[in-house]
Amino acid sequence: MKNYLAEQPDQTEKVLMEALGFKKNTLYRLLSNLANDPVICVDGKFPVLARGRQLSLRVVENYLDKLEKSKVEGPKPAERLLYLYINLHNSIPFGGLSMKEIKRGYEELIEQSGGKSPSDVALKRMIYRDLVELEGIGINIERPSTGSPKYCLGERYLPKLSPDSAAAVYVSMLLYENTLLDKATTCAKNEIEKTFFKNAGMKAGLFSERIYVIGDTLAHPDEFGDTLGKLVRAVIEGFEQKISYAKVNGEVSERIIRPVGMVCKRNVWYVIACAPERKDYRTFRVDQIVSIVNREHNTFTYPKGFSITKHIGDSWGVYCDDSVRKVRLKFSRAVANRVKNLRYHHSQEIVEEGQDGALTVEFEACGFRELQSWILQWGPEVEVLEPNDLREQVRERARQVVQLYQRRGKR
């Protein structure tokens, strides 16, 4: 019914009931169940016409209230089947429903329908019959086993998204074009186009014409294949991998790693891993992994007490190769508002706002190699106040840049 309403809105009650084979009682109950669905019920109204007007939630609820007062026979078999299927479907992310949970749901359904709840034995028989009925029309139900005490539908669960949410998710995926997530997000975008945009009369192609995303991307994303997916699997399942890794200078080496975590910093992915013979952790840029081979039979025990959040800790980026120290930076008035609106580090605090509009920011961090490069991006709009060695490092880099341009200017 939800698909029908989404594809053919504003049909009359009569047309809808004839098309779906529902009686009015069943139609109104199902609409009531969809009252919280942002696609089907907008501002308390359904895309169904009754007496020339859109059917409102208030009318539906009033009808059901009167029905409950007058009805004593309980739900029809078709209503029970729909109720059972919807509840089993909604419980897929949680592994299904136990018999106790199904019984509790049936008791509520029977009570809402004005019927009398049967004995425990009769209720179980009713549920078993309905389960068999669902299986008879081709719905696969996984029954309780040694691995799980629950009944669960043998199908994938897809989350519900309104058109607005779908559009926002779709646009966010544009950020990953020509990155390590290109392949995975392209598949997801295609599915969203099929499910939402076509049904809602939207043209997905307009996004590429009217929305443009700028960012650092890979020159040849297709060369990385399923690298990111393989790394994620190894982190979750705990097995070794053999990689060929290219350093910044182009030198390539082979090594065995045990991935324990993944970090994404400004659309750049890193894997945190250790070697079988070492206990310290190394950080590898995923886009510098030339090749990767899973060694699924070589499993390892995940380090006890290790936390990727704690490991990254106070790092400015992803490297933790120095001690945590206090950093004070003074930003010019020209960029003060931007700095106020963004949090670059979890410990960031504004400690002073000058009369000239300048802003002094303080934080505790390590990873000064990455921090130094970030500071240089601001050019003359930021000054390092402390620590002094970081100030000297930035000044030396700036001096080298000036010398480079002076030498080229003399040619």
Steps between C-alpha positions, in 0.01 A plus 500: 500500500787737578652448155158547337441828683849628419461420131130591460406762759160666542289201397155468659436256784287287269767473229766421760295227667413340165860512378644343817210278600452664843188582691464840662582369849828349381584808289459736795702278735788486252486876447512546878813281512658725235419822685866554592626435147616838358425388145143380559376740768591866451366758747244250625358420157520192276522496117148350490180682402182465709194700397713721277757586770825355622441243770633627833653303787232642727220350289679164493550496878137596567380221272722244673385618845136440403592166347671381819193580706271302272718209386545186710616234254872588490730544200441317174765246387626739228552772761695263722724395210576860409563585865731201543695574182547871581625421851737229376633738235556785747688263733757384238772739632451347847517136389126437491230435762470234767174308542439698818529829310272377220237389754511837673445672167207274413338565837523876440359462147206291621431744782508799262257319270255446785544123504548265790853368552512119463682261732878471476478169309240637255707818447809297416302288254372819335855635467636173360218492242575859397873425467422204275259720302774758439742229390232364267493827303876499453627694803815340641497481880805384696373308802669470842818292502801441725649824369193718557180458705309736271283496190645723228423579138762369259537834324703816523374797696496835320464814711212739434594838354284796410564669162678787679728260689564296185600816311738604780658154518531490121679837491735397782612207286622744236783577743642154435522510121851396392596404856549163666123485561408569137404142413286440809319835487430470127305180568312668784421806287358278227271328751379831643421620148290189437320507833437868566561737214310313231202431725491859621524642150847644563778495246821379661700631203422857607729460800811470283384802296419729793720385791879495473738362763865607516757299694818295483441183300706211364637525149414133433244377758433183299853376574418460868213259436370358827797605716290688754244219525773241558654710776166551675436123492843427646445751783160352589585131452860514628724348232839595355568661163800521271542844348735682266539853632640803319668770706481867403836475324368217281685216677282185515531232765304187590383425851255295704257704707233437762241777454336613824326821398407745224507879512366753249644852511368754248399228253838324530488146641767346723538152646656449843685168517787311657737238363482142638844533660448851642274651765505864390239638263571654161283728289463437125321716244259275314557676168872411524426126519598373155365148547331301774443129557274362774649226717170387650644182652757702694277642770613694805353593836393861516722690748332505839410851609589657166271782389542685173355813665750484787785419261435809289424688821632854490668471161445793265449252219575129500867481600597467866879513479566779753379616842183695577567870559312829528471698177394867475418656164398857420266539201447831323168682484465392135448135597373533859136423418594184312708378794213570739259288296724196453652257750837384375592306817292358785696700763477828309414808707482870421702666776507861378320731258695818433357845435643479149285189433788255528437166670730294720429127504650240734499119493695195619630284215771284353578420136690823436613387156141516375423809710792691346371440146150608603629824654692587183175478299375812679796708379524837679157458665637300795796530736635225728536641852612175663670259526813677385644204307184477287521876440862458383410205276224698328730802461773283347255346251377847408861614451564204268193592294622860468847379396349272236314786335799734530723250319247451223450874472871548414486257206 
